[in-house]
Amino acid sequence: MSLENKKITLVVGAGASRELGLPTGAELKAKIASLLDIQFPDGYRQKSGDYQICDALKAEALLSGDSRQDINPHLHAAWRIRDAMPQAISIDNFIDTHQGDKLIELCGKLAITRSILEAERSSILYLNPQDGKENLNFSKTEACWLNPFVRILTENCKESELEKRLSSITLIVFNYDRCIEHYLYLSLQNYYGISKEKAAALVKKIEIYHPYGTVGPLPWQAQSDAVPYGTELNPDRLLAIAKGIKTFTEGTDPDSSEIVQIKHAVGTSSRVLFLGFAFHRLNLQLISPQENMSTEKLAQRFLATAKGISKSDCDEIRLELATLGHCSPMQVELRNDLACRDIFFEYTRGLSLL
């Protein structure tokens, strides 16, 4: 099989970032509920909830022409999110349920942005600028899936061949963090001894889609408005970056999203690998290839981690993926016994780009 026919698409969910020290969907919901528990018991002094989010809400009120910076309507929206998180499938699902409610949308997006940047800062990939270090201790990343993933990318691959190799990879990342981009950028520098500029150019050869947006571009991805990995944002910047987070409706609008490219990538890959993905129906709908796509070009094989998913649900998901890919259930393998890292070792040859 030629490299052109060995195209791989990775669909990445919160479970994959968990191996890097970031929160799962359930942990993110709990964090968001805590951040939005903004209370002023004596009427003027904030006792709980996130101070940066509160200041960002005041900035938004001011932008809206309210010189008194009355954020009471925002606080009621924040409390509604807080109280509903134990019931919600995910924060994305909750925001979509309340489509059109701009206050819930804004409060949810602010909490997502604040949570994710804090999680990046606590992850094993974070480089504290005050330490003066510019590269990771890669021995600390051996237990995460990005390590064997990069081995596949670099297997028998000279620097001069990297551009072509990387162009056969598509990443559809349902997480708001920038862990994958950050790691690849640093990893290629370390492994090949190349410059930052060269590494940045190479990582940009990979098609990377975030259907729900990210917490901003990394410094090597943008000349302006960059958000360093795990940085702290002031309230005004927090507000601006939060508005770049997308709801499900925004993420599936062909005019303002990359939904067409996402569906095409899934439909034309010989292998689709799901990592730490929860298989929520909204997200499966988002990546489902167009019905009129030629079946000859549809995915030949689906592989997926399914940690924590019951055998009964795995059987149902297998049928859903077979329908999504217009293929036989025999071409779909769900492994609820494998972590994200482990699936690369279990299917080393099946995932090889050679």
DRENRO-951462 format. One line per field, with one value per residue (C-alpha): x, z, y. Coordinates in nm, 4 decimals, padded with zeros to 6 digits. Each point is the difference from the previous one (the first is absolute). Last residue first. Layout:
xx (X; ...)
zz (Z; ...)
yy (Y; ...)
REM end
This chain:
xx (00.5708; -00.2614; -00.0562; -00.3379; -00.0696; 00.3612; 00.0025; -00.3536; 00.0420; 00.2826; -00.1985; -00.3073; 00.1956; 00.0504; -00.3727; -00.0842; -00.1097; -00.2567; -00.3051; 00.1262; -00.2409; 00.0823; -00.2037; 00.0576; -00.2091; -00.2867; -00.0083; 00.0430; -00.1941; 00.2312; -00.2728; -00.2072; 00.2989; 00.0681; -00.3572; 00.0178; 00.3241; -00.1531; -00.2829; 00.2385; 00.2209; -00.3099; -00.0673; 00.3670; 00.0001; 00.1994; 00.2613; 00.2867; -00.1277; 00.3098; -00.0858; 00.1047; -00.2002; 00.1058; -00.0499; -00.1135; -00.2009; 00.1567; -00.1750; -00.3262; -00.0018; -00.1328; -00.3698; -00.0879; 00.2406; 00.2417; -00.1014; 00.2357; -00.2642; -00.2590; 00.2485; 00.0539; -00.3702; -00.0379; 00.2567; 00.2630; 00.2078; 00.3334; 00.3192; 00.1705; -00.1974; 00.2123; -00.1276; 00.1842; -00.0121; -00.1015; -00.2364; -00.3249; 00.1506; 00.1995; -00.2993; -00.2192; 00.2629; 00.0594; -00.3731; -00.0269; 00.2824; -00.2050; -00.1570; -00.1873; -00.0490; -00.1672; 00.0678; 00.2303; -00.2239; -00.2989; 00.2069; 00.1208; 00.3355; 00.2734; 00.1386; -00.2056; 00.2005; 00.3194; -00.1376; -00.1408; 00.3194; 00.1963; -00.2074; 00.0130; 00.3800; 00.1200; 00.2248; 00.2024; -00.0247; 00.1463; 00.0620; -00.3043; 00.0719; -00.2036; 00.2554; 00.2655; -00.1897; 00.0829; 00.3444; -00.1497; -00.2789; -00.3424; -00.2960; -00.1918; -00.1170; -00.2957; -00.3007; 00.0713; 00.3774; 00.1570; 00.3625; 00.1168; 00.3697; 00.2289; -00.0124; 00.2073; 00.2777; 00.0079; 00.0120; 00.2844; 00.1985; -00.0496; 00.0934; 00.3211; 00.0787; 00.1839; -00.2032; -00.1323; -00.0001; -00.1401; -00.2578; -00.1106; -00.0411; -00.2398; -00.1718; -00.0604; -00.1482; -00.2235; -00.1301; -00.0498; -00.1872; -00.3060; -00.3609; -00.0603; -00.2039; 00.3127; -00.0318; 00.3572; 00.0882; 00.3228; 00.1259; 00.1560; 00.2338; 00.1779; 00.0428; 00.1521; 00.2127; 00.1907; 00.2918; 00.0294; 00.0498; -00.2805; 00.0653; -00.2694; -00.0478; -00.3791; -00.0490; 00.2430; -00.1880; -00.3166; 00.1934; 00.0913; -00.3280; -00.1844; 00.1297; 00.2261; 00.3209; -00.0745; 00.2162; 00.3045; -00.0485; 00.1330; -00.1444; 00.1818; 00.0332; 00.1037; 00.0472; -00.1599; -00.2094; -00.1621; -00.1518; -00.0124; -00.3260; -00.0189; -00.0579; -00.3263; -00.0768; 00.0354; -00.2024; -00.2733; -00.0037; -00.0316; -00.2812; -00.2009; 00.0164; -00.1033; -00.2853; -00.1240; -00.0038; -00.1782; -00.2699; -00.0576; -00.0255; -00.2376; -00.2180; -00.0291; -00.0614; -00.2940; -00.0432; 00.0668; -00.0834; 00.0251; 00.3196; 00.1531; -00.0889; 00.1429; 00.3261; 00.0255; -00.0353; -00.2617; -00.1679; -00.1707; 00.2855; 00.0686; -00.3504; 00.0482; 00.3209; -00.1438; -00.3050; 00.2286; 00.1961; -00.3218; -00.1111; 00.3425; -00.0254; -00.3341; 00.1554; 00.3000; -00.0839; 00.3078; -00.1473; 00.1215; -00.2130; 00.0794; 00.0432; 00.3773; -00.0430; -00.2066; 00.2689; 00.2711; -00.2075; -00.0357; 00.3780; 00.0483; -00.2225; 00.1812; 00.3328; -00.1295; -00.1145; -00.2663; -00.0261; -00.0031; -00.0290; -00.0479; -00.2862; -00.3403; 00.0942; -00.0349; 00.1592; 00.0172; 00.1458; -00.0541; 00.1056; 00.3537; -00.1250; -00.2560; 00.2662; 00.2367; -00.2688; -00.0865; 00.3693; 00.0400; -00.2923; 00.1361; 00.3471; 00.2480; 00.3588; 00.2987; 00.1563; -00.1676; -00.3293; 00.0495; -00.0984; -00.3147; -00.1103; -00.0528; 00.2157; -00.1101; 00.3161; -00.0149; 00.2510; 00.0907; 00.1547; -00.1145; 00.2225; 00.2829; -00.0267; -00.1505)
zz (00.5819; 00.1748; 00.2734; 00.1735; -00.0712; 00.0683; 00.3487; 00.0856; 00.3626; 00.0611; -00.1283; 00.1907; 00.3241; 00.0068; -00.0281; 00.2750; -00.0981; 00.1484; -00.1405; -00.3495; -00.2821; -00.3398; -00.3086; -00.3362; 00.1046; 00.0586; -00.3834; -00.1670; -00.0866; 00.2330; 00.2145; -00.0150; 00.1117; 00.2699; 00.1308; -00.0041; 00.2010; 00.2365; 00.0809; 00.0682; 00.2108; 00.1970; 00.0934; 00.0750; 00.2419; -00.0602; 00.2636; -00.2477; -00.3580; -00.2151; -00.3656; -00.3326; -00.3207; -00.3269; -00.3731; 00.0232; -00.2998; -00.3390; -00.1850; 00.1683; -00.2067; 00.2133; -00.0543; 00.3630; 00.1234; 00.2593; 00.3711; 00.2008; 00.1516; 00.0456; 00.2048; 00.2112; 00.0672; 00.0714; 00.2789; -00.0881; 00.3165; -00.1839; 00.1874; -00.3306; -00.3132; -00.2913; -00.3577; -00.2619; -00.3810; 00.0239; -00.2583; 00.1942; 00.3258; -00.1772; -00.2109; 00.3078; 00.1627; -00.3165; -00.0288; 00.3708; -00.0134; 00.1579; -00.0723; -00.3286; 00.0339; 00.3421; 00.1996; 00.2636; 00.0490; 00.0749; 00.2315; 00.1863; -00.0844; 00.2195; -00.1628; 00.2336; 00.2881; -00.1512; 00.0056; 00.3526; 00.1375; -00.1733; 00.1768; 00.3347; 00.0003; -00.1248; 00.1821; -00.2283; -00.0335; -00.3516; -00.1243; -00.1463; -00.3276; -00.0965; -00.2662; -00.1996; 00.0132; 00.0106; 00.1625; 00.2926; 00.0563; -00.1404; 00.2370; 00.2655; -00.2693; -00.2363; 00.0220; -00.3176; 00.0646; -00.3291; -00.0669; -00.3528; 00.0476; -00.2166; 00.2707; 00.2193; -00.2604; -00.0203; 00.3790; 00.0213; -00.2641; 00.1806; 00.3357; -00.1508; -00.0602; 00.2154; -00.1475; 00.3221; 00.2205; -00.2508; -00.1136; 00.3604; 00.0864; -00.2851; 00.0313; 00.3719; -00.0367; -00.2903; 00.1918; 00.3312; -00.1460; 00.2283; -00.1101; -00.0514; -00.2807; -00.2094; -00.3579; -00.1042; -00.3598; -00.1009; -00.3533; -00.0224; 00.2830; -00.2112; -00.2975; 00.2147; 00.1921; -00.2956; 00.0127; 00.3750; -00.0580; 00.0821; 00.0972; 00.2700; 00.0667; -00.0105; 00.1616; 00.2771; 00.0407; 00.0803; 00.2402; 00.2099; -00.0460; 00.1715; 00.3490; 00.2268; -00.1724; 00.0631; 00.3093; -00.1785; -00.2494; 00.2407; -00.2032; -00.1802; 00.0342; 00.3636; 00.1541; 00.3276; 00.0114; -00.3321; 00.1654; -00.2608; 00.0154; -00.1690; 00.3169; 00.0555; 00.2775; -00.2218; -00.2728; 00.2592; 00.1020; -00.3653; -00.0408; 00.3022; -00.0795; -00.3605; 00.0912; 00.2726; -00.2390; -00.2646; 00.2422; 00.1270; -00.3569; -00.1251; 00.3109; -00.0515; -00.3734; 00.0336; -00.3694; 00.0371; 00.3526; -00.0830; -00.1915; 00.3122; 00.1984; -00.2618; -00.0137; 00.3813; -00.0147; 00.0571; 00.2392; 00.3254; 00.2428; -00.2001; 00.0415; 00.3235; -00.1142; -00.3435; 00.1591; 00.2433; -00.2862; -00.1693; 00.3262; 00.0256; -00.3516; 00.0768; 00.3188; -00.1853; 00.0356; -00.1234; 00.1029; -00.3308; -00.1895; -00.3655; -00.1181; 00.0220; 00.3683; 00.0586; -00.1757; 00.2211; 00.3081; -00.1259; -00.0476; 00.3586; 00.1262; -00.2186; 00.1426; 00.3570; -00.0319; 00.2360; 00.3688; 00.2555; -00.2146; 00.2151; -00.0923; 00.1014; 00.3256; -00.1456; -00.3359; -00.1704; -00.3281; -00.0232; -00.3646; 00.0625; 00.2101; -00.2577; -00.2716; 00.2012; 00.0532; -00.3708; -00.0927; 00.2316; -00.1673; -00.3492; 00.0990; 00.1400; -00.1220; 00.1424; -00.3248; 00.0041; 00.0559; -00.3348; -00.1731; 00.2100; -00.1053; -00.3619; -00.3097; -00.3430; -00.1821; -00.3787; -00.1785; -00.3699; -00.1143; -00.3626; -00.0754; 00.1846; -00.2435; 00.1017)
yy (00.2349; 00.2153; -00.2568; -00.0146; -00.3672; -00.0872; 00.1505; -00.1123; -00.1130; 00.2475; 00.2976; -00.1207; 00.0111; 00.3757; 00.0706; -00.2499; -00.3497; -00.2395; 00.1769; -00.0768; 00.0781; -00.1503; 00.0910; -00.1690; -00.3014; 00.2433; 00.0213; 00.3373; 00.3136; 00.1917; 00.1548; -00.3190; -00.2068; 00.2582; -00.0289; -00.3810; 00.0035; 00.2550; -00.2412; -00.2898; 00.2272; 00.1026; -00.3624; -00.0655; 00.2926; 00.3184; 00.0869; -00.0020; -00.0083; 00.0390; -00.0064; -00.1481; 00.0487; -00.1586; 00.0427; 00.3584; 00.1210; 00.0535; -00.2814; 00.1003; 00.3197; 00.2850; 00.0730; -00.0701; 00.2671; -00.1313; -00.0041; 00.2225; 00.2313; -00.2737; -00.1986; 00.3123; 00.0516; -00.3724; 00.0007; -00.2610; 00.0592; 00.0301; -00.0829; -00.0789; -00.0895; -00.1251; 00.0240; -00.2030; 00.0098; 00.3638; 00.1514; 00.0279; 00.1157; 00.2710; 00.1074; 00.0415; 00.2197; 00.2045; 00.0763; 00.0865; 00.2530; 00.2778; 00.3386; -00.0476; -00.3767; 00.0514; -00.3166; 00.1469; 00.3046; -00.2249; -00.2202; 00.3090; 00.1514; 00.1506; 00.3159; 00.2216; -00.1418; 00.1452; 00.3561; -00.0258; -00.1517; 00.2755; 00.2667; -00.1815; -00.0468; -00.3352; -00.2466; -00.2264; -00.3771; -00.0108; 00.3532; 00.1809; 00.1778; 00.3086; 00.0915; -00.1834; -00.3277; -00.3701; 00.0274; 00.1961; -00.2572; 00.0846; 00.0435; -00.1926; -00.2383; -00.0372; -00.2300; -00.1983; 00.0105; -00.1050; -00.0875; -00.0819; -00.0693; 00.2142; 00.2696; -00.2301; 00.0192; 00.3803; 00.0300; -00.2518; 00.1908; 00.3311; -00.1486; -00.1326; -00.3661; -00.2522; -00.2859; -00.1523; 00.3099; 00.2459; -00.2556; -00.0565; 00.3677; 00.0796; -00.3379; 00.0546; 00.3486; -00.1046; -00.3009; 00.1791; 00.2995; -00.0212; 00.0472; -00.3707; -00.1551; -00.0456; -00.1189; -00.0787; -00.0822; -00.1731; -00.0732; 00.3476; -00.0953; -00.2606; 00.2330; 00.2734; -00.2471; -00.1400; 00.2461; -00.0557; -00.3697; -00.2432; -00.3615; 00.0386; 00.3735; 00.0250; -00.3410; 00.0915; 00.3279; -00.1959; -00.2224; 00.3098; 00.1854; -00.2844; 00.0830; -00.2071; 00.1090; 00.3678; 00.0485; -00.1443; 00.2813; 00.2628; 00.2812; 00.2767; 00.3768; 00.0261; 00.3463; -00.1045; 00.3187; -00.0919; -00.3114; -00.2746; -00.1943; -00.3388; -00.2050; 00.1881; 00.2491; 00.3079; -00.1683; -00.0652; 00.3678; 00.0984; -00.2527; 00.1099; 00.3737; -00.0558; -00.2356; 00.2355; 00.2954; -00.2085; -00.1098; 00.3533; 00.1304; -00.2689; 00.0193; 00.3756; -00.0299; -00.2376; -00.0815; -00.3711; -00.1149; -00.3714; 00.0791; 00.1554; -00.3124; -00.2344; 00.1934; -00.0084; -00.3767; -00.2698; 00.2437; -00.0983; 00.0753; 00.3187; 00.1423; 00.1964; 00.1678; 00.0824; 00.1617; 00.1800; 00.1550; 00.1150; 00.1651; 00.1603; 00.1394; 00.1660; 00.1455; 00.1410; 00.3691; 00.1844; 00.3387; 00.1484; -00.2514; 00.0674; -00.3590; 00.0372; 00.0877; -00.3141; -00.2047; 00.1512; -00.0825; -00.3579; -00.0168; 00.1199; -00.2829; -00.2507; 00.1167; -00.0226; -00.3617; -00.1273; 00.0700; 00.2850; 00.3113; 00.3117; 00.2377; -00.1344; -00.1687; -00.3505; 00.0908; -00.3400; -00.1256; -00.3760; 00.0171; -00.1245; -00.2923; -00.1144; 00.0260; -00.2190; -00.2642; -00.0028; -00.0269; -00.2984; -00.1776; 00.0727; -00.1180; 00.2491; 00.0507; -00.1884; -00.1142; -00.3422; 00.1846; 00.1744; -00.3235; -00.0421; 00.3480; -00.1031; -00.0457; -00.1175; -00.1077; -00.0215; -00.2190; 00.0051; -00.3254; 00.0295; 00.2981; -00.1738; -00.2902; -00.3378)
REM end
